[in-house]
Amino acid sequence: LGPQRGVSASARSKSERSVAPRPPAMGCKQSRSAEYGGGGGGDDAPAKPGRAAPLSGTRAAWLDPPADDVLPWACGLGDGRLAASGIDGNVFVYSWERRALLGSFRAHQKAVNRMLPTATGLLFTASADATVKAWRIGKDRPSSSEGPPKRELTLEGHQMSVQAMALTGGASESDPVQLFTGSRDCTVRLWDVATGAQLQQNKILRNVITAVRHVPGQPSLVVQASEDLQLRLWDVRTRLAPVSAVPGGPNQLICLDVADDGSYVACGSKGFSRNNCEVKVFDLRKGLAQLAAEACADQTIEALRMIGRDRCAIASKDGCLRVLALPEVRLVEERGPGTAAYTALGVERRRERGP
């Protein structure tokens, strides 16, 4: 995106060599298209009425949207594919290069709120059905005549919708990989990824979790946002207790990401006007001290992803995709408004071309 030429973004965004489904209106269903249909204009496809041009220096490709669904989350899978999750419990897998929908599978009976790919080839899905599952998705199609992907784990314990998750640990062979999850039941929980066993939990009244992210370079640290307007930093080594908690401001922080060097966290807020929809930056090295805040959108910022050392992309309900310089929160580029709200933003970094 923009100056970050090594980045691809998808799922309601358009960027260099990216593949993105057409965004349906937020909360609306679309008529069912051909199952597993691919296609959609390539890099040189003419712009269609009502569509803004892509960000400068980028190329865009459009695909038909998934059948009868709205997409709350998207992520790169690290192997030339991207995944988008649906509110009906489906997971859709696309190819970046082929500009095609490879297939889909039913992961949950209710909405898939979040997905988290791992370096070992697993895809974790967190759902409104209060469970988390781990899937091993094949390289060619995520579903075939042989059936859906293999489900390797089902984590049960949350009492309400699971809203967010992050991996911790793995710094050494003696440091096992664990999964940190947060739910609308006001609990955060820690799970053993190898066995699926719950290791710890912590419940804080009114701590309805909205977003979590692992802190790079700190295997045990996770930063978390909440509907109680607090921003918390957790250390899984301290019996799952928050080591810092600061007010996040008058507007709910609903999405966040952490700088590559772990120095700061950038958060996007919920709102219905320019004054409410802010990006805020907090210093992780100084007890979550606020570094900057800037109104950046006209409606809720649904997704925020780091796309480089000092850049993030945000997608919002006002139909705009924006690139911001951090930590000062300065607008670098803007695309939109489009014909519908953005609901998700997925990023995959290309190693051969830099961060």
Secondary structure, DSSP 8 states (H G I E B T S, - for coil): -TT-TTEEEESS---TT--EE----TT------STT------TT----TT-----TT----EE---TT----EEEE-SSSEEEEE-TTSEEEEEETTTTEEEEEEE--SS-EEEEEE-TTSEEEEEETTSEEEEEE--SS-SSBTTBS-EEEEEEE--SS-EEEEEEE--SSTTS--EEEEEETTSEEEEEETTT--EEEEEE-TT--EEEEEE-TT-TTEEEEEETTSEEEEEETTSSSEEEEEEE--SS-EEEEEE-TTSSEEEEEE--SSTTT-EEEEEETTTTTEEEEEEE--SS-EEEEEEEETTEEEEEETTS-EEEEETTTTEEEEEE---SS-----EEEE-GGG--
